[in-house]
């Protein structure tokens, strides 16, 4: 109810889980060839003349098993995996609006540097692949291995979830820029992520001092609220505000147990947030997980303080700030389930360890990667079916909003 579509705290996620991948990053209905085509894993059925190149890159692009990045003792990065990362980021960028010039400056670069859309997408693909290899190295250091049953079980779950046979599943993979080999690797990486983070948590259990420091650093908040839904009609909205003010003034005359008891009664009688039913002790959250009006007002209150009605896009909130309990689950963003402090603490440790492993990797970018020209890939895609690409981007944007 109260979650903000901005994702809140950027906790490290090594990959998107497959269900989210298929639901939110699906086909944009462009025409693509198969892995068996002479032109390799990519686009179109046109015959490509020999020597037709630009900046040394074949217009046909590359076979799926072309090595793009070499890392000693770790899985090499192949074109099929990089192709997936490139197209996933392209979908994320184009779900808001089609990109007319891929060589234009990308204003949304989180690092603040001046890069083109092409450069941003390419760096994302490289960084994503290297983060996976860093995780692979961390998992190897645990002395563990992955049994074939991990992917076999996951694959069977995918078939049952989508209600398809092997042929239908192959089409789903193609529509999502995937091969079965890449899905296998991503599934294994997800398993490595869980096991590695679990090992970190078990190795360094979190104590009360660490939880207190985490709460202070991340400004974790806890609150109950009485929500009266607003109205677009000015007169109705004014009447709702008057009702909210009357409730607030009654609460101002109370304190201690009487205040808490009456506040709970008002939630039951007047509150219109269905989320409070499953969170009777209040929401525990990081500020970015809620709409700004709710977070800012809560932060400005003293513990056990009650706010005047504050308007957000949902309506009028009367907020009671509560102390944060160490055993509560914390809301961290609109796309994640609430997490315990132990999970959040382990996640921070995991992120730091992964960053160290990432910067410690020795790797080589191959000539095929150095010569890759994404402008040709995107140009071929747009020429194939530009109107359907735009429509697909809009549909994906709607799906993400629904989530």
C-alpha positions as CSV (number, residue, x, y, z in Angstrom):
1,X,0.0,0.0,0.0
2,X,2.6,2.5,1.1
3,X,5.5,1.4,-0.9
4,X,7.1,3.7,-3.4
5,X,8.0,2.6,-6.9
6,X,11.4,4.1,-6.4
7,X,13.2,1.1,-5.2
8,X,14.5,2.6,-2.0
9,X,17.8,1.5,-0.6
10,X,19.9,-0.1,-3.4
11,X,20.7,-3.4,-1.8
12,X,22.9,-5.6,-4.0
13,X,21.0,-8.1,-6.1
14,X,23.3,-10.2,-8.3
15,X,20.5,-11.1,-10.7
16,X,16.8,-10.8,-11.2
17,X,14.9,-13.9,-10.1
18,X,13.6,-15.7,-13.1
19,X,9.9,-15.1,-12.3
20,X,10.5,-11.4,-12.3
21,X,12.7,-11.7,-15.3
22,X,9.9,-13.3,-17.4
23,X,7.1,-11.1,-16.0
24,X,8.8,-7.7,-16.3
25,X,11.3,-8.0,-19.0
26,X,9.6,-10.0,-21.7
27,X,9.5,-9.9,-25.5
28,X,9.3,-6.7,-27.4
29,X,8.1,-8.6,-30.4
30,X,11.1,-7.9,-32.5
31,X,12.1,-10.5,-35.1
32,X,15.2,-12.6,-34.2
33,X,17.0,-15.4,-35.8
34,X,17.8,-18.7,-34.0
35,X,21.1,-19.9,-32.7
36,X,21.4,-22.2,-35.8
37,X,21.3,-19.3,-38.3
38,X,24.4,-18.5,-40.1
39,X,24.3,-15.0,-38.7
40,X,24.7,-16.2,-35.1
41,X,22.8,-15.4,-32.0
42,X,21.0,-12.1,-32.8
43,X,18.7,-10.5,-35.3
44,X,17.1,-10.9,-38.7
45,X,17.1,-13.3,-41.6
46,X,18.9,-11.2,-44.2
47,X,21.9,-12.5,-46.0
48,X,25.0,-10.6,-44.8
49,X,27.7,-10.1,-47.5
50,X,31.2,-11.0,-46.6
51,X,33.3,-8.1,-45.4
52,X,30.3,-6.0,-44.5
53,X,31.7,-4.5,-41.3
54,X,31.9,-1.3,-39.4
55,X,34.8,-0.6,-37.0
56,X,35.8,-4.2,-37.5
57,X,32.6,-5.6,-36.2
58,X,30.6,-8.0,-38.5
59,X,27.0,-6.8,-39.0
60,X,26.1,-10.4,-38.3
61,X,27.5,-10.2,-34.8
62,X,28.7,-13.3,-33.1
63,X,28.0,-17.0,-32.4
64,X,26.5,-17.5,-29.0
65,X,29.6,-19.3,-27.6
66,X,32.0,-16.5,-28.6
67,X,34.2,-15.6,-25.6
68,X,33.9,-11.9,-24.7
69,X,35.7,-11.8,-21.3
70,X,38.3,-14.3,-20.1
71,X,38.8,-14.8,-16.3
72,X,41.4,-17.3,-15.0
73,X,39.8,-20.4,-13.3
74,X,36.3,-19.0,-13.7
75,X,33.5,-19.4,-16.3
76,X,34.3,-17.3,-19.4
77,X,31.7,-14.7,-20.4
78,X,30.1,-15.7,-23.7
79,X,28.2,-13.5,-26.2
80,X,24.9,-15.2,-25.3
81,X,25.2,-14.0,-21.7
82,X,26.3,-10.5,-22.7
83,X,23.5,-10.3,-25.3
84,X,21.0,-11.0,-22.5
85,X,22.5,-8.3,-20.3
86,X,22.5,-5.8,-23.1
87,X,18.9,-6.4,-24.1
88,X,17.7,-6.4,-20.4
89,X,19.3,-3.0,-19.9
90,X,17.9,-1.8,-23.2
91,X,14.4,-2.8,-22.0
92,X,14.9,-1.0,-18.7
93,X,15.9,2.2,-20.6
94,X,13.2,2.0,-23.3
95,X,10.3,1.1,-21.1
96,X,9.7,4.8,-20.4
97,X,10.3,6.0,-24.0
98,X,12.0,4.8,-27.2
99,X,15.6,6.0,-27.6
100,X,16.0,7.8,-30.9
101,X,19.8,8.3,-30.7
102,X,21.9,5.7,-29.0
103,X,25.0,7.9,-29.3
104,X,23.4,10.7,-27.4
105,X,24.5,11.5,-23.8
106,X,22.7,9.5,-21.2
107,X,21.6,11.9,-18.5
108,X,20.6,9.3,-16.0
109,X,24.1,7.8,-15.4
110,X,24.2,7.1,-11.6
111,X,28.0,7.6,-11.6
112,X,27.6,11.1,-12.8
113,X,30.0,10.8,-15.7
114,X,29.2,11.8,-19.3
115,X,28.5,8.6,-21.3
116,X,26.4,7.8,-24.3
117,X,23.5,5.3,-24.1
118,X,25.7,2.8,-25.9
119,X,28.6,3.2,-23.5
120,X,26.2,2.9,-20.5
121,X,24.6,-0.3,-21.8
122,X,28.0,-1.8,-22.7
123,X,29.5,-1.0,-19.3
124,X,26.4,-2.4,-17.5
125,X,26.8,-5.7,-19.4
126,X,30.5,-6.0,-18.5
127,X,29.9,-5.1,-14.9
128,X,27.0,-7.5,-14.5
129,X,29.1,-10.4,-15.9
130,X,32.1,-9.5,-13.7
131,X,29.9,-9.3,-10.6
132,X,28.7,-12.8,-11.3
133,X,32.2,-14.1,-11.7
134,X,33.2,-12.4,-8.4
135,X,30.3,-14.3,-6.7
136,X,31.5,-17.5,-8.4
137,X,34.9,-17.0,-6.9
138,X,33.5,-16.3,-3.4
139,X,31.4,-19.5,-3.7
140,X,34.4,-21.5,-4.8
141,X,36.3,-20.3,-1.7
142,X,33.6,-21.8,0.4
143,X,34.7,-25.2,-0.9
144,X,31.2,-26.0,-2.2
145,X,30.0,-27.3,-5.5
146,X,26.6,-27.1,-7.3
147,X,24.7,-30.3,-8.0
148,X,23.0,-30.8,-11.4
149,X,19.7,-31.2,-9.5
150,X,19.7,-27.5,-8.7
151,X,18.9,-26.4,-12.3
152,X,17.0,-29.6,-13.1
153,X,14.5,-28.8,-10.2
154,X,14.4,-25.1,-11.2
155,X,13.7,-26.0,-14.8
156,X,10.9,-28.3,-13.9
157,X,9.4,-25.6,-11.8
158,X,9.6,-23.2,-14.7
159,X,7.7,-25.6,-17.0
160,X,5.0,-26.1,-14.4
161,X,4.7,-22.4,-13.7
162,X,4.2,-21.5,-17.4
163,X,2.3,-24.7,-18.3
164,X,4.5,-25.4,-21.3
165,X,6.5,-28.3,-22.7
166,X,10.2,-28.1,-23.7
167,X,9.3,-26.5,-27.1
168,X,7.2,-23.9,-25.5
169,X,9.8,-23.2,-22.9
170,X,12.4,-22.7,-25.6
171,X,10.2,-20.0,-27.1
172,X,9.8,-18.3,-23.8
173,X,13.6,-18.2,-23.4
174,X,14.1,-16.8,-26.9
175,X,11.5,-14.1,-26.2
176,X,13.4,-13.1,-23.1
177,X,16.8,-13.0,-24.8
178,X,17.9,-16.2,-23.1
179,X,19.4,-19.5,-24.0
180,X,19.1,-22.5,-21.7
181,X,22.8,-22.3,-21.0
182,X,22.5,-18.7,-19.8
183,X,19.4,-19.6,-17.7
184,X,21.3,-22.5,-16.1
185,X,24.2,-20.2,-15.2
186,X,21.9,-17.5,-13.8
187,X,20.0,-20.2,-11.7
188,X,23.3,-21.5,-10.4
189,X,24.5,-17.9,-9.6
190,X,21.3,-17.4,-7.6
191,X,22.1,-20.5,-5.6
192,X,25.7,-19.3,-5.1
193,X,24.3,-16.0,-3.8
194,X,22.1,-17.6,-1.2
195,X,24.7,-20.0,0.0
196,X,27.5,-17.3,0.2
197,X,25.3,-14.8,2.0
198,X,24.1,-17.5,4.4
199,X,27.8,-18.4,5.1
200,X,28.6,-14.8,5.9
201,X,25.6,-14.5,8.2
202,X,26.5,-17.7,10.1
203,X,30.2,-16.7,10.4
204,X,29.4,-13.3,12.0
205,X,26.1,-13.3,13.9
206,X,24.6,-9.8,14.3
207,X,24.4,-8.4,17.9
208,X,22.3,-5.7,19.5
209,X,25.0,-3.1,19.1
210,X,25.3,-3.8,15.4
211,X,21.5,-3.6,15.0
212,X,21.5,-0.3,16.8
213,X,24.2,1.1,14.6
214,X,22.4,-0.1,11.5
215,X,19.1,1.6,12.6
216,X,20.9,4.8,13.2
217,X,22.9,4.7,10.0
218,X,20.0,3.9,7.8
219,X,17.4,6.0,9.7
220,X,15.1,3.0,10.1
221,X,11.6,4.1,11.3
222,X,8.6,2.5,12.8
223,X,5.0,3.9,12.8
224,X,1.3,3.2,12.9
225,X,-1.1,5.4,11.0
226,X,-4.7,6.1,10.5
227,X,-5.3,6.6,6.8
228,X,-8.4,8.4,5.5
229,X,-8.5,8.1,1.7
230,X,-8.5,11.4,-0.1
231,X,-10.9,12.5,-2.8
232,X,-10.3,14.3,-6.1
233,X,-13.4,16.4,-5.4
234,X,-12.3,19.5,-3.5
235,X,-15.4,19.6,-1.3
236,X,-15.3,15.9,-0.4
237,X,-11.5,16.2,0.3
238,X,-12.1,19.2,2.6
239,X,-14.6,17.2,4.5
240,X,-12.2,14.2,4.9
241,X,-9.5,16.6,6.1
242,X,-12.0,18.0,8.7
243,X,-12.7,14.5,9.9
244,X,-9.0,13.7,10.2
245,X,-8.4,16.9,12.2
246,X,-11.2,15.9,14.6
247,X,-9.5,12.6,15.2
248,X,-6.1,14.3,15.7
249,X,-7.5,16.8,18.2
250,X,-9.1,13.9,20.2
251,X,-5.7,12.1,20.3
252,X,-4.0,15.3,21.5
253,X,-5.9,15.1,24.7
254,X,-4.5,11.6,25.5
255,X,-1.2,10.1,26.5
256,X,0.3,6.8,27.6
257,X,-1.8,3.6,27.4
258,X,-4.9,5.6,26.7
259,X,-3.4,7.1,23.6
260,X,-2.2,3.7,22.3
261,X,-5.6,2.1,22.9
262,X,-7.6,4.9,21.3
263,X,-5.2,5.0,18.3
264,X,-5.7,1.3,17.7
265,X,-9.4,1.8,17.9
266,X,-9.3,4.6,15.4
267,X,-7.3,2.4,13.0
268,X,-10.0,-0.3,13.3
269,X,-12.9,2.2,12.9
270,X,-11.6,4.8,10.4
271,X,-8.4,3.5,8.9
272,X,-8.5,2.6,5.2
273,X,-5.0,1.1,4.8
274,X,-5.5,-2.7,4.3
275,X,-1.8,-3.1,5.1
276,X,-2.3,-2.3,8.7
277,X,-4.3,-5.5,9.2
278,X,-1.2,-7.6,8.5
279,X,1.0,-5.1,10.3
280,X,-0.9,-4.4,13.6
281,X,2.3,-3.3,15.4
282,X,3.1,-0.8,12.7
283,X,5.4,-0.6,9.7
284,X,9.2,-0.8,10.2
285,X,10.8,0.7,7.2
286,X,13.7,2.5,5.6
287,X,12.6,6.0,4.5
288,X,12.9,5.3,0.8
289,X,10.3,2.4,1.2
290,X,7.4,4.9,1.8
291,X,6.0,7.9,0.1
292,X,8.1,11.0,1.1
293,X,5.2,12.6,3.0
294,X,4.9,9.6,5.3
295,X,8.6,9.1,5.8
296,X,9.4,12.8,6.3
297,X,6.6,13.3,8.8
298,X,7.5,10.2,10.8
299,X,11.2,11.2,11.0
300,X,10.2,14.7,12.3
301,X,8.2,13.2,15.2
302,X,9.5,12.3,18.6
303,X,9.0,8.7,19.7
304,X,5.3,8.3,20.6
305,X,4.5,11.6,19.0
306,X,1.4,11.9,16.9
307,X,1.3,14.0,13.7
308,X,-1.3,16.3,12.4
309,X,-3.0,14.9,9.3
310,X,-0.5,15.0,6.4
311,X,-1.6,14.6,2.8
312,X,-0.1,12.2,0.3
313,X,-1.3,10.7,-2.9
314,X,-3.2,8.1,-0.8
315,X,-5.0,10.6,1.4
316,X,-4.6,11.9,4.9
317,X,-2.3,10.2,7.4
318,X,-2.3,10.6,11.2
319,X,1.0,9.0,12.2
320,X,2.1,7.6,15.5
321,X,5.8,7.1,15.7
322,X,7.0,4.1,17.6
323,X,10.4,2.8,18.7
324,X,12.1,0.4,16.4
325,X,12.3,-3.2,17.7
326,X,15.3,-5.3,16.9
327,X,13.2,-8.4,16.0
328,X,11.0,-6.6,13.5
329,X,11.1,-7.1,9.7
330,X,12.1,-4.0,7.8
331,X,10.5,-2.8,4.6
332,X,13.3,-1.8,2.2
333,X,11.6,-1.1,-1.1
334,X,8.6,-1.7,-3.3
335,X,10.0,-4.8,-5.0
336,X,11.4,-6.7,-2.0
337,X,9.7,-8.6,0.9
338,X,10.5,-7.2,4.4
339,X,13.8,-8.4,5.7
340,X,15.2,-9.0,9.2
341,X,18.0,-6.9,10.6
342,X,20.2,-10.0,10.4
343,X,19.5,-10.4,6.7
344,X,20.1,-6.7,6.1
345,X,23.4,-6.7,8.0
346,X,24.5,-9.9,6.2
347,X,23.5,-8.2,2.9
348,X,25.8,-5.2,3.7
349,X,28.7,-7.5,4.5
350,X,28.0,-9.5,1.4
351,X,28.0,-6.4,-0.8
352,X,31.4,-5.3,0.6
353,X,32.9,-8.7,0.2
354,X,31.5,-8.9,-3.4
355,X,33.0,-5.5,-4.2
356,X,36.4,-6.6,-3.0
357,X,36.2,-9.8,-5.0
358,X,35.1,-7.9,-8.1
359,X,38.0,-5.5,-7.9
360,X,40.3,-8.4,-7.3
361,X,39.4,-10.2,-10.5
362,X,42.1,-10.5,-13.2
363,X,40.3,-10.5,-16.5
364,X,40.9,-9.9,-20.2
365,X,38.4,-8.3,-22.7
366,X,38.7,-10.2,-25.9
367,X,39.1,-8.7,-29.4
368,X,35.5,-9.6,-30.2
369,X,34.3,-7.5,-27.3
370,X,36.7,-4.6,-28.0
371,X,35.3,-4.5,-31.6
372,X,31.6,-4.9,-30.7
373,X,29.4,-2.2,-32.2
374,X,26.1,-2.0,-30.4
375,X,24.8,0.7,-32.8
376,X,24.6,-2.0,-35.5
377,X,22.7,-4.3,-33.2
378,X,20.2,-1.7,-32.2
379,X,20.0,-0.4,-35.7
380,X,19.1,-3.8,-37.0
381,X,16.6,-4.3,-34.3
382,X,14.8,-0.9,-35.0
383,X,14.8,-1.6,-38.7
384,X,13.2,-5.0,-38.1
385,X,10.1,-3.7,-36.3
386,X,10.3,-0.3,-34.6
387,X,6.5,0.2,-33.9
388,X,6.2,-3.2,-32.1
389,X,9.4,-2.4,-30.1
390,X,7.8,0.8,-28.7
391,X,4.5,-1.0,-27.9
392,X,6.3,-3.8,-26.1
393,X,8.2,-1.2,-24.0
394,X,4.9,0.4,-23.0
395,X,3.4,-2.9,-21.9
396,X,6.4,-3.7,-19.8
397,X,6.2,-0.3,-18.1
398,X,2.5,-1.0,-17.3
399,X,3.5,-4.4,-15.8
400,X,6.1,-2.9,-13.6
401,X,3.6,-0.3,-12.3
402,X,1.1,-3.0,-11.5
403,X,3.8,-4.8,-9.4
